[in-house]
Amino acid sequence: MDDPDIDRFASRRSTVYGQRGVVATSQPLASQAGISVLEDGGNAFDAAVATAAALNVVEPTSTGLGGDVFALYRTADGEVGAMRSCGPAPAEATIENVRGAVADEEGVDPADAEMPDTGAHAVTVPGTARGWEVTAERFGRKSLDELLRPAIRYAIDGYPVSEVVSAQWQHAEELFETDHAREAYLFDGEAPDVGQHVTLPELGESLRRIAEEGADVVYEGEIAEQIAAEVQDHGGFLMVEDLAEFEPEFPDPVSTTYNGTEVYELPPNNQGLIALEALNIAEELGAGEHDYDSPERVHYFAEALKLAFHDGHRYITDPEFEEHPPLASEEWAATRAQEVGEECNDDVTFGVPDANAEDADTVLLCVADDEGNVVSFINSRFAGFGSGLVAGDTGIALQNRGSSFSLDPDHPNSLAPGKRPFHTLIPALADFAPEDDGTDDWAAFGVMGGYMQPQGHVQLISNIVDYDQPLQAALDSARWRYREEGSLALEPHFDGTVAAKLVRKGHDVTTFPPALFGGAQIVRNADGVLSAATEPRKDGNAQGY
């Protein structure tokens, strides 16, 4: 018998396997909620909703009912699809109106007013509740009432706060400037310490009402009235009518084939095309043919992503307002690849529609079951607790996704009534055996953290496809990322000789802590073998049963 390849399993922990289902999330209590639903006869879609709702409570620093939710999925009967539950700007949120309001609030000339990062003008219609509901109704087999029970229990009975969540909560303390926010999320005026047992009764009551009355209560009922009132009380333009008109969408995913694997992403207004364009350019350059520990591998992948970011940040916006060129096509990639040489190309700028999106955080979860369903589900308020506003006594913290808009009418992501902002959130799927040869091998995955997301997707896919890394090793491997100012950031445990050689190629190399390289999750169903992996850049937890 041959000796095992020990180096292949040099990860911090093993890949998780399950017989009936697997769940991968950023928080152990949320993973347990998903597993409990699977054990009780639910499918992967049921577990995804239950897990997302639980994360709303146990990791409230990254997600919530006041944000948006997206999914990519492959069903047991072979359907590949997407769900986008992303709200637009209010009907009265014109550039002129927002300029005038911001100018009055900040005491500046309207011509100098800029889109605020937080506050009422950054709030767009939240899509989460409708997204959870439609996922359960269309693809699940359990009621929304059943799926929200674990989250309600955590909110009412409480839970101990982890180190990561405590640190994020404390960082957000200064954001809570209103009484409603402080009452809902501070305890004796402070964020919770590590291990502190906390309850979120207002949020628990809102979840209970959604469980009993459905998502309509968030968009047409009393919760809708409190959301609109909170925004208007702080100078914003959101009205109940904006909420009532919202419905989730099911757009066709976009995809490309990278070295024999078909990768699926969300189309605009999400940044999925950036990942696909980068994969195409990288394949054109042969980036994955270089040794894993070589500077050439990092150089060519990073340069591919820099070009893709430049294009994506120039063209990606709400497709109902502006079209985009074929960024995911091989022909486009072949042309763009001609701009990449052996040295760093300083003539190509990263391009940023919103600098605040660079390090924004979120939660992503992935679920697979033994029926063949695989789901990548991502839920976010954009920047931690979002706008800083909490709607009345609902405990619902409202997102600041509208800060991605520009008040420059010539900008591709200029503000307009009913327009959806550029969105960083991108769940993903991979078909590792796209040829029709009887092999079934699908993965649902994602990487969190603003503009880290497409960069993480490219690195994860390459680690598995080009370098045959097991799932856990593919997540644990040291990452790099381009930064908005043009530097190439490396994780601290990156090979020092590679860093030095990248500097000689003209890259401005910096080192950043692991937290800025995004958490990640992946689940895989390879001919009935269910596996999952997550990573400790957050409170990553994968469970199977």
C-alpha positions as CSV (number, residue, x, y, z in Angstrom):
1,M,0.0,0.0,0.0
2,D,1.4,3.4,-0.9
3,D,2.2,5.9,1.8
4,P,-0.4,8.7,2.2
5,D,0.4,12.1,0.8
6,I,0.7,13.8,4.2
7,D,1.5,17.2,2.7
8,R,-2.0,17.1,1.1
9,F,-3.6,17.3,4.5
10,A,-1.5,20.2,6.0
11,S,-4.6,22.2,7.0
12,R,-5.4,23.5,10.4
13,R,-8.3,21.0,10.5
14,S,-10.0,18.3,8.5
15,T,-12.7,18.6,5.9
16,V,-16.1,17.7,7.5
17,Y,-18.2,14.9,6.0
18,G,-21.9,14.0,6.4
19,Q,-24.2,11.2,5.3
20,R,-27.5,13.1,5.1
21,G,-26.4,16.8,5.0
22,V,-23.7,19.3,5.7
23,V,-23.8,23.0,6.8
24,A,-21.0,25.5,6.8
25,T,-21.3,28.9,8.4
26,S,-19.4,31.6,10.3
27,Q,-21.0,30.7,13.7
28,P,-21.4,27.3,15.5
29,L,-24.8,28.1,17.0
30,A,-26.1,28.9,13.5
31,S,-24.7,25.7,12.1
32,Q,-26.5,23.8,14.8
33,A,-29.8,25.5,13.8
34,G,-29.3,24.3,10.2
35,I,-28.4,20.8,11.2
36,S,-31.4,20.5,13.5
37,V,-33.7,21.4,10.5
38,L,-32.0,18.8,8.3
39,E,-32.4,16.2,11.1
40,D,-36.1,17.1,11.4
41,G,-36.7,16.3,7.7
42,G,-36.0,19.7,6.1
43,N,-33.9,20.0,2.9
44,A,-31.0,22.2,2.2
45,F,-33.2,25.3,1.4
46,D,-35.0,24.9,4.7
47,A,-31.7,24.7,6.5
48,A,-30.3,27.7,4.7
49,V,-33.2,29.9,5.8
50,A,-33.0,28.7,9.4
51,T,-29.3,29.2,9.5
52,A,-29.5,32.7,8.1
53,A,-32.2,33.7,10.6
54,A,-30.1,32.3,13.5
55,L,-27.1,34.3,12.2
56,N,-29.3,37.4,12.4
57,V,-29.3,36.8,16.2
58,V,-26.0,35.2,17.1
59,E,-23.8,37.3,14.7
60,P,-25.9,40.5,14.6
61,T,-22.7,42.5,13.8
62,S,-22.7,41.2,10.2
63,T,-26.2,40.5,9.1
64,G,-29.9,41.1,9.8
65,L,-33.5,41.6,8.7
66,G,-32.7,45.2,7.7
67,G,-30.4,44.0,4.9
68,D,-30.5,42.0,1.6
69,V,-30.2,38.3,0.8
70,F,-29.0,36.4,-2.3
71,A,-28.7,32.7,-3.2
72,L,-27.3,30.5,-5.9
73,Y,-28.5,26.9,-5.9
74,R,-28.6,23.6,-7.7
75,T,-31.7,21.6,-7.0
76,A,-32.1,17.9,-6.6
77,D,-33.7,17.8,-10.1
78,G,-30.8,19.6,-11.7
79,E,-32.1,23.2,-11.9
80,V,-29.4,25.8,-11.6
81,G,-30.7,29.1,-10.4
82,A,-30.4,32.4,-8.5
83,M,-32.4,34.4,-6.0
84,R,-31.9,38.1,-5.6
85,S,-33.8,39.9,-2.8
86,C,-32.2,43.3,-3.0
87,G,-34.2,46.5,-2.4
88,P,-33.8,49.7,-4.3
89,A,-33.6,53.4,-3.4
90,P,-36.8,55.1,-2.3
91,A,-39.1,56.7,-4.9
92,E,-38.3,60.2,-3.5
93,A,-34.5,59.6,-3.3
94,T,-33.5,61.8,-6.2
95,I,-30.0,63.2,-6.5
96,E,-31.5,66.7,-6.0
97,N,-33.5,65.7,-2.9
98,V,-30.6,63.9,-1.3
99,R,-28.1,66.7,-2.1
100,G,-30.4,69.2,-0.6
101,A,-31.0,67.2,2.6
102,V,-27.3,66.3,3.1
103,A,-26.4,70.0,2.5
104,D,-28.9,71.1,5.2
105,E,-27.7,68.5,7.7
106,E,-24.0,69.1,7.2
107,G,-24.0,72.8,6.4
108,V,-22.4,72.6,3.0
109,D,-23.2,73.7,-0.5
110,P,-25.5,71.2,-2.2
111,A,-22.9,71.0,-5.1
112,D,-20.4,69.7,-2.5
113,A,-22.7,67.2,-0.8
114,E,-21.7,63.5,-1.0
115,M,-23.6,60.3,-0.4
116,P,-23.4,59.6,3.4
117,D,-21.8,56.4,4.6
118,T,-24.4,55.9,7.3
119,G,-27.7,57.4,8.5
120,A,-31.1,57.7,6.8
121,H,-30.0,58.4,3.3
122,A,-27.9,55.2,3.1
123,V,-30.9,53.0,3.8
124,T,-32.4,51.1,0.9
125,V,-35.4,48.8,1.0
126,P,-34.4,45.7,2.9
127,G,-34.9,42.4,1.1
128,T,-34.1,39.8,3.7
129,A,-37.6,38.9,5.1
130,R,-39.1,38.5,1.6
131,G,-36.0,36.5,0.5
132,W,-36.3,34.1,3.4
133,E,-40.0,33.6,2.8
134,V,-39.8,33.0,-1.0
135,T,-36.9,30.5,-0.5
136,A,-38.9,28.5,1.9
137,E,-42.1,28.6,-0.1
138,R,-40.5,27.8,-3.5
139,F,-37.9,25.2,-2.6
140,G,-38.3,24.1,1.0
141,R,-40.8,21.7,2.7
142,K,-41.2,23.4,6.1
143,S,-43.1,26.5,7.1
144,L,-41.4,29.8,7.8
145,D,-42.8,29.5,11.3
146,E,-40.8,26.3,11.8
147,L,-37.6,27.7,10.3
148,L,-37.5,30.8,12.5
149,R,-37.9,28.9,15.8
150,P,-34.1,28.4,16.5
151,A,-33.5,32.2,15.9
152,I,-36.4,33.2,18.1
153,R,-35.1,30.9,20.8
154,Y,-31.6,32.4,20.6
155,A,-33.1,35.9,20.7
156,I,-35.4,35.3,23.7
157,D,-33.4,32.8,25.8
158,G,-30.1,34.3,24.9
159,Y,-26.6,33.0,24.0
160,P,-22.9,33.6,24.9
161,V,-21.0,36.0,22.7
162,S,-17.8,34.8,21.0
163,E,-14.5,36.7,20.8
164,V,-14.9,37.7,17.2
165,V,-18.5,38.9,17.6
166,S,-17.7,40.8,20.8
167,A,-14.9,42.6,19.1
168,Q,-17.1,43.5,16.1
169,W,-19.8,44.7,18.5
170,Q,-17.5,46.9,20.5
171,H,-16.1,48.4,17.2
172,A,-19.7,49.4,16.3
173,E,-20.6,51.1,19.6
174,E,-19.9,54.6,18.3
175,L,-22.4,53.9,15.4
176,F,-25.3,53.7,17.8
177,E,-26.3,57.4,18.1
178,T,-30.1,56.9,18.5
179,D,-32.1,55.7,21.5
180,H,-33.6,52.9,19.5
181,A,-30.2,51.5,18.5
182,R,-28.7,51.8,22.0
183,E,-31.7,50.2,23.6
184,A,-31.7,47.3,21.2
185,Y,-28.0,46.5,21.0
186,L,-26.1,47.9,24.0
187,F,-26.3,46.5,27.5
188,D,-25.9,49.1,30.3
189,G,-24.7,51.3,27.5
190,E,-21.9,49.0,26.3
191,A,-21.3,46.2,23.8
192,P,-21.2,42.7,25.3
193,D,-17.9,41.2,26.5
194,V,-16.6,37.9,25.5
195,G,-18.8,35.1,26.9
196,Q,-21.5,37.5,28.1
197,H,-25.0,36.0,27.9
198,V,-27.1,38.4,25.9
199,T,-30.8,38.4,24.8
200,L,-32.3,40.4,21.9
201,P,-36.0,40.5,22.9
202,E,-37.1,43.2,20.5
203,L,-35.5,41.3,17.5
204,G,-37.0,38.1,18.9
205,E,-40.5,39.6,18.9
206,S,-40.1,40.8,15.3
207,L,-39.0,37.3,14.3
208,R,-42.0,35.9,16.1
209,R,-44.3,38.2,14.2
210,I,-42.8,37.3,10.9
211,A,-43.1,33.6,11.8
212,E,-46.8,34.1,12.5
213,E,-47.8,36.7,9.9
214,G,-45.3,36.2,7.2
215,A,-43.0,38.7,5.5
216,D,-46.0,41.1,4.8
217,V,-45.6,42.5,8.3
218,V,-42.2,43.8,7.3
219,Y,-43.4,45.4,4.0
220,E,-47.0,46.4,4.6
221,G,-47.7,46.0,8.3
222,E,-46.7,47.5,11.6
223,I,-43.0,46.7,11.2
224,A,-43.0,48.5,7.8
225,E,-44.5,51.5,9.4
226,Q,-41.7,51.6,12.0
227,I,-39.0,51.2,9.4
228,A,-40.4,54.0,7.3
229,A,-40.9,56.2,10.4
230,E,-37.3,55.7,11.6
231,V,-35.8,56.7,8.3
232,Q,-38.1,59.7,7.9
233,D,-37.5,60.9,11.5
234,H,-33.8,61.1,10.6
235,G,-34.3,63.0,7.3
236,G,-34.6,60.1,4.9
237,F,-37.1,59.5,2.1
238,L,-38.1,55.8,2.6
239,M,-41.9,55.3,2.7
240,V,-44.2,52.3,3.4
241,E,-45.1,52.4,-0.3
242,D,-41.4,51.7,-1.2
243,L,-41.5,48.6,1.1
244,A,-44.9,47.4,-0.2
245,E,-43.8,47.4,-3.8
246,F,-40.7,45.2,-3.2
247,E,-40.5,41.6,-4.5
248,P,-37.5,39.3,-4.9
249,E,-36.3,38.2,-8.3
250,F,-35.0,35.0,-9.8
251,P,-32.4,36.1,-12.5
252,D,-30.5,33.7,-14.6
253,P,-27.0,33.1,-13.2
254,V,-23.9,34.0,-15.2
255,S,-21.1,31.5,-15.7
256,T,-17.8,30.6,-17.3
257,T,-15.7,27.5,-17.6
258,Y,-12.3,27.7,-15.9
259,N,-9.9,24.8,-16.6
260,G,-12.8,22.3,-17.0
261,T,-14.9,23.6,-14.1
262,E,-18.1,25.7,-14.7
263,V,-18.4,28.5,-12.2
264,Y,-21.7,30.3,-11.6
265,E,-22.1,33.8,-10.2
266,L,-24.8,36.4,-9.8
267,P,-25.3,38.9,-12.7
268,P,-25.4,42.7,-12.2
269,N,-26.2,44.6,-10.0
270,N,-23.9,42.2,-8.1
271,Q,-20.1,41.9,-8.7
272,G,-20.1,38.3,-9.9
273,L,-18.9,39.3,-13.3
274,I,-15.6,40.4,-11.8
275,A,-14.9,36.9,-10.6
276,L,-15.8,35.4,-13.9
277,E,-13.7,37.9,-16.0
278,A,-10.7,37.4,-13.7
279,L,-11.0,33.6,-14.1
280,N,-11.1,33.9,-17.9
281,I,-8.1,36.3,-18.0
282,A,-6.2,34.0,-15.6
283,E,-6.8,31.0,-17.8
284,E,-5.7,32.9,-20.8
285,L,-2.5,33.8,-19.0
286,G,-1.9,30.3,-17.7
287,A,-1.8,31.6,-14.1
288,G,-2.7,28.2,-12.6
289,E,0.1,26.4,-14.4
290,H,2.8,28.0,-12.2
291,D,4.1,26.4,-9.0
292,Y,1.9,27.2,-6.1
293,D,4.7,28.7,-4.1
294,S,5.9,30.8,-7.0
295,P,5.5,34.6,-7.3
296,E,4.4,34.1,-10.9
297,R,1.1,32.4,-9.7
298,V,0.2,35.3,-7.4
299,H,1.3,37.9,-10.0
300,Y,-0.8,36.7,-12.9
301,F,-3.9,36.0,-10.8
302,A,-3.6,39.4,-9.1
303,E,-3.1,41.2,-12.4
304,A,-6.2,39.4,-13.9
305,L,-8.2,40.5,-10.9
306,K,-7.0,44.1,-11.2
307,L,-8.2,44.3,-14.8
308,A,-11.5,42.7,-13.8
309,F,-12.1,45.1,-11.0
310,H,-11.3,48.0,-13.3
311,D,-13.9,46.8,-15.8
312,G,-16.5,45.8,-13.2
313,H,-16.3,49.1,-11.3
314,R,-16.7,50.9,-14.6
315,Y,-19.7,49.0,-16.0
316,I,-21.6,47.0,-13.3
317,T,-24.7,48.7,-12.1
318,D,-28.5,48.0,-12.0
319,P,-29.1,46.5,-15.5
320,E,-32.5,48.2,-15.7
321,F,-30.6,51.5,-15.9
322,E,-27.5,50.7,-18.0
323,E,-26.2,47.8,-20.0
324,H,-22.7,46.3,-19.7
325,P,-20.3,44.7,-22.2
326,P,-19.7,40.9,-22.3
327,L,-17.3,40.9,-19.3
328,A,-17.6,37.2,-18.8
329,S,-16.8,36.2,-22.4
330,E,-13.5,34.5,-23.5
331,E,-13.1,37.1,-26.3
332,W,-13.2,39.9,-23.8
333,A,-10.7,38.1,-21.6
334,A,-8.3,37.4,-24.5
335,T,-8.2,41.1,-25.3
336,R,-7.7,42.2,-21.7
337,A,-5.0,39.6,-21.1
338,Q,-2.8,41.3,-23.6
339,E,-2.2,44.1,-21.1
340,V,-0.6,41.7,-18.6
341,G,3.2,41.3,-18.6
342,E,5.8,40.0,-16.3
343,E,5.8,43.2,-14.3
344,C,3.0,45.0,-12.3
345,N,0.8,47.1,-14.6
346,D,0.6,50.5,-12.9
347,D,-1.5,52.0,-15.7
348,V,-4.6,50.0,-14.7
349,T,-6.5,51.4,-11.7
350,F,-8.5,49.3,-9.3
351,G,-11.5,51.6,-9.7
352,V,-13.8,52.0,-6.8
353,P,-17.5,52.8,-6.9
354,D,-17.5,52.9,-3.1
355,A,-14.4,52.8,-1.1
356,N,-16.4,51.8,2.0
357,A,-17.2,48.5,0.3
358,E,-13.6,47.4,0.4
359,D,-13.7,45.9,3.9
360,A,-17.4,45.5,4.4
361,D,-18.5,42.3,6.2
362,T,-21.3,39.9,5.9
363,V,-22.3,36.3,6.5
364,L,-22.4,33.5,4.0
365,L,-23.6,30.0,4.6
366,C,-23.7,26.9,2.5
367,V,-25.8,23.8,2.7
368,A,-25.9,20.5,0.9
369,D,-28.3,17.5,1.4
370,D,-28.4,13.9,0.3
371,E,-31.1,14.6,-2.2
372,G,-28.7,16.6,-4.4
373,N,-29.6,20.2,-3.3
374,V,-26.7,22.6,-2.8
375,V,-27.2,26.2,-1.8
376,S,-25.0,29.2,-1.3
377,F,-26.9,31.8,0.7
378,I,-25.5,35.2,1.6
379,N,-27.1,37.8,3.9
380,S,-25.8,41.2,4.8
381,R,-26.5,44.8,6.0
382,F,-23.3,45.9,4.2
383,A,-21.1,47.5,7.0
384,G,-21.7,45.6,10.2
385,F,-24.7,47.2,11.9
386,G,-25.3,49.1,8.7
387,S,-26.7,52.6,8.8
388,G,-26.7,52.8,12.6
389,L,-30.5,53.2,12.6
390,V,-32.7,50.6,14.3
391,A,-36.4,50.7,13.4
392,G,-38.5,51.8,16.4
393,D,-38.8,48.9,18.9
394,T,-38.4,46.2,16.3
395,G,-34.7,45.5,17.0
396,I,-34.2,45.6,13.2
397,A,-31.0,47.4,12.3
398,L,-31.2,48.9,8.8
399,Q,-28.6,48.5,6.2
400,N,-26.4,51.2,4.6
401,R,-26.2,49.7,1.2
402,G,-27.3,53.0,-0.4
403,S,-23.9,54.4,0.5
404,S,-22.7,52.7,-2.7
405,F,-24.6,55.2,-4.7
406,S,-23.0,58.3,-6.1
407,L,-24.5,61.8,-6.2
408,D,-22.6,62.4,-9.5
409,P,-25.2,62.0,-12.3
410,D,-22.4,60.8,-14.7
411,H,-21.3,58.0,-12.4
412,P,-22.5,54.5,-13.5
413,N,-23.9,53.9,-9.9
414,S,-25.5,57.3,-9.6
415,L,-28.5,57.5,-7.3
416,A,-31.9,57.3,-8.9
417,P,-35.4,56.4,-7.5
418,G,-36.1,52.7,-7.7
419,K,-32.5,51.9,-8.6
420,R,-30.6,49.1,-6.9
421,P,-27.0,49.9,-5.8
422,F,-23.9,48.1,-6.9
423,H,-23.8,45.1,-4.7
424,T,-20.7,43.2,-3.4
425,L,-22.6,40.1,-2.3
426,I,-21.9,37.1,-4.5
427,P,-22.8,33.5,-3.5
428,A,-21.3,31.0,-6.0
429,L,-21.6,27.5,-7.4
430,A,-19.1,25.2,-9.2
431,D,-19.8,22.2,-11.3
432,F,-16.5,20.3,-11.2
433,A,-17.8,17.8,-13.8
434,P,-19.7,19.9,-16.4
435,E,-19.3,17.3,-19.2
436,D,-22.3,15.0,-19.4
437,D,-20.4,11.8,-18.5
438,G,-22.7,10.7,-15.6
439,T,-20.5,12.3,-12.9
440,D,-22.3,14.6,-10.5
441,D,-19.9,16.9,-8.6
442,W,-21.3,20.3,-7.4
443,A,-20.1,22.8,-4.8
444,A,-21.7,25.8,-3.2
445,F,-19.3,28.3,-1.8
446,G,-18.4,31.9,-1.1
447,V,-15.9,34.3,0.5
448,M,-17.0,37.2,2.7
449,G,-15.8,40.7,2.9
450,G,-16.6,43.5,0.4
451,Y,-14.1,43.5,-2.5
452,M,-12.4,40.4,-1.1
453,Q,-15.3,38.3,-2.4
454,P,-14.4,37.9,-6.1
455,Q,-10.7,37.7,-5.2
456,G,-11.5,34.9,-2.7
457,H,-13.7,33.1,-5.3
458,V,-10.8,33.0,-7.8
459,Q,-8.3,31.8,-5.3
460,L,-10.6,29.1,-3.9
461,I,-11.5,27.7,-7.3
462,S,-7.9,27.7,-8.4
463,N,-6.7,26.0,-5.2
464,I,-9.2,23.1,-5.9
465,V,-9.0,22.9,-9.7
466,D,-5.4,23.8,-10.4
467,Y,-3.7,22.4,-7.3
468,D,-6.0,19.6,-6.2
469,Q,-6.3,20.9,-2.7
470,P,-8.9,19.3,-0.3
471,L,-11.7,21.7,0.6
472,Q,-10.3,22.6,4.0
473,A,-6.8,23.2,2.7
474,A,-8.2,25.3,-0.1
475,L,-9.7,27.6,2.5
476,D,-6.8,27.6,4.9
477,S,-4.2,28.5,2.2
478,A,-2.6,32.0,2.6
479,R,-4.5,34.6,0.6
480,W,-3.6,37.9,-1.2
481,R,-5.8,40.8,-2.2
482,Y,-5.6,44.0,-4.2
483,R,-6.4,47.0,-2.2
484,E,-8.2,50.2,-3.4
485,E,-5.0,52.3,-3.2
486,G,-3.1,49.9,-5.5
487,S,-1.2,47.8,-3.0
488,L,-1.1,44.0,-3.0
489,A,-1.8,42.8,0.5
490,L,-0.6,39.4,1.8
491,E,-1.6,37.4,4.8
492,P,1.1,37.3,7.5
493,H,1.9,33.6,7.0
494,F,2.6,34.1,3.3
495,D,6.0,32.9,2.2
496,G,8.4,35.8,2.7
497,T,10.5,35.0,-0.4
498,V,7.4,35.2,-2.6
499,A,6.6,38.6,-1.1
500,A,10.1,39.8,-1.9
501,K,9.9,38.6,-5.5
502,L,6.6,40.3,-5.9
503,V,8.1,43.5,-4.9
504,R,10.8,43.0,-7.6
505,K,7.9,42.6,-10.1
506,G,6.8,46.1,-9.2
507,H,4.0,45.3,-6.7
508,D,3.5,47.5,-3.6
509,V,3.4,44.6,-1.2
510,T,1.8,45.1,2.3
511,T,0.8,42.7,5.1
512,F,-2.7,42.7,6.7
513,P,-4.2,40.7,9.5
514,P,-6.2,37.5,8.5
515,A,-9.5,39.1,9.4
516,L,-9.3,41.3,6.3
517,F,-9.1,38.4,3.9
518,G,-12.6,37.2,4.5
519,G,-14.2,34.2,6.1
520,A,-15.3,31.5,3.6
521,Q,-17.5,28.5,3.4
522,I,-17.9,25.6,0.9
523,V,-20.0,22.4,0.7
524,R,-19.7,19.8,-1.9
525,N,-21.7,16.8,-3.2
526,A,-19.5,14.6,-5.3
527,D,-21.6,11.6,-6.4
528,G,-23.3,11.5,-3.1
529,V,-20.3,12.1,-0.9
530,L,-21.2,15.2,1.2
531,S,-18.3,17.4,2.5
532,A,-17.9,20.8,3.9
533,A,-15.2,23.2,5.1
534,T,-15.0,26.6,6.8
535,E,-12.2,28.5,8.2
536,P,-11.1,30.3,11.4
537,R,-10.8,33.8,10.0
538,K,-14.1,34.3,11.7
539,D,-15.9,31.8,14.0
540,G,-16.2,29.3,11.1
541,N,-18.0,26.1,11.7
542,A,-18.9,23.2,9.5
543,Q,-21.2,20.3,10.7
544,G,-22.5,17.2,9.1
545,Y,-24.9,14.4,10.1
